[in-house]
Amino acid sequence: MREAPFVLSEPQGAETPVVVEVPHAGLAVPAQHGRSLIAPVRSLARDADLYVDELFEEAALEGATLLVSRISRYVIDLNRAESDVDADAVAGASGSRMPRGLIWRLTTDGERALSAPLAPGELEARLREVYRPYHAALAAALERKKTRFGVAVLLAAHSMPSVGRTAHGDTGRARADVVPGTRGRTSAAAQFIDTVDSHARTRGWTVAHDDPYRGGFATQHYGRPSAGVHAIQVELARRLYMDETTLARKRERFTVVQSWCRALVAKLSQSALG
């Protein structure tokens, strides 16, 4: 039996309008999709949002719906549009040249991830088995929240290297502790954006809005404040909770960040229901 590509955890206790999605913590590469993958093993972990699923695992206890992908972004990147692919990644594709689009052909260290472009049928299989079911579940969860509460809040949970890597536009630059990505404050109302900001600063952490990440596909696609659906991508610098060389958790710090994440879900819920 093949492993399910994602896990959907329903709210425990009183439900709230919040949906938490974790699209990049997964490491699984199903055998049928790994034939052309030549990215170094370390890249699968270095380019994953390691442990973010654990950091937000208590979201359901705060009444949120939690959606977590188990699949590596090297199989398909769930935070990209279906059109974000080029001929160097998929044969015959005509999208913009994106080395880390829907299908990654380069790691963030600049190494090759594919032995050859995927066949169109292989891309379609990944879309059918992983990408579309994931987004169907996410869209349904948001619609259910909107119908019940009149508002829905999507927290897209991510992590980031604490210093920009070779393939990043800010190579070598230290990043803030927390980066809320809201496409220039357009994907969510100010009350939700400010909740993330103040919650981080109260902890003593630094905050940089939209720098270097403005929010990806999920933020742009689902964030419709005028329609009552608000989306915020939250990037946590990995130095806060893990050793970025060994990839091990920092035990005491991990618990602190996990508590912060649960409290953030609670604060966004309070803001939505307030």
Residue, then its C-alpha position, 0 to 999 in steps of 0.5 A: m500500500r502506498e503511503a498517503p501523500f498528506v495527513l489532514s487533522e481535524p480540529q479537537g475541541a472548539e473549531t476555529p476559522v484557522v487552517v494550518e498547512v505545512p507543504h514542505a516538511g515531507l521527505a518521502v520520495p515514492a519509488q515510482h517518482g524517484r527514477s530521475l532524481i539525482a539530488p544529493v541525499r543531504s539536499l532532500a533534508r536541507d531543502a525541506d522545512l524540517y520539523v515544521d510539522e512537529l512545530f505546528e502539530e498542536a494546531a488542532l488542539e487550538g481548533a485549527t485544521l492541520l494539513v501536512s504533506r508527507i512528500s518531498r518537494y523534490v517530487i513536486d512543490l506544493n507551493r507553486a502553480e501548475s504552470d511554474v515549470d520549464a523544458d529543462a524540468v519537463a520535456g516540452a514544457s513552455g513555462s517560465r524558466m524556473p530552476r526551483g518551480l513545480i519540479w525542481r531541477l537544481t538544489t538551493d546549493g546549485e547542484r543538479a536535481l534531475s538526471a533528465p527532464l521528466a516525461p509529460g506523463e510523469l508530471e501528470a502522474r505527480l499532479r494527479e497523485v499528490y498535487r491536486p488532491y492536496h490542494a483540493a483538501l486545502a481548498a475544501a477546508l478553507e471553504r468549510k471554515k468560510t461557510r461556518f464562520g464567515v471568515a477563514v485564515l490560512l497560516a502557511a507554515h514554512s522554515m528558511p535557512s537563517v542565511g541566504r544560500t548560493a541560489h538565493g537572491d540574498t546569498g550570505r545575508a543573515r535573515a530575520d527570525v520571522v518573515p511574514g509573507t503577504r504579497g505586500r500586505t495584500s493577501a490578508a487583513a492588517q489585523f492578522i498580519d499584525t498579530v504575527d508581527s506582534h507575537a514574534r516581537t513579544r518573544g524578542w525575535t526580529v521580523a522582516h515582512d516579505d523579505p526575502y519571501r513574499g509568499g508563494f502560490a498558496t498565499q497568492h492563490y487563496g488569499r482573498p481578503s475581500a472575500g473573507v479568506h486571509a492567507i499569511q506565509v510564516e517563515l521561521a529561521r531555522r536557527l531558532y530551533m535546530d542546528e543547521t549543520t547537523l540538522a538536529r533539533k535544539r532540544e530546549r529551543f525546540t519546545v520554546v518555538q513549538s509553544w510559540c507556534r501553538a500560541l500563534v494559532a490561538k491568537l489568529s483564531q482569537s483575532a478571527l472570532g473577535 
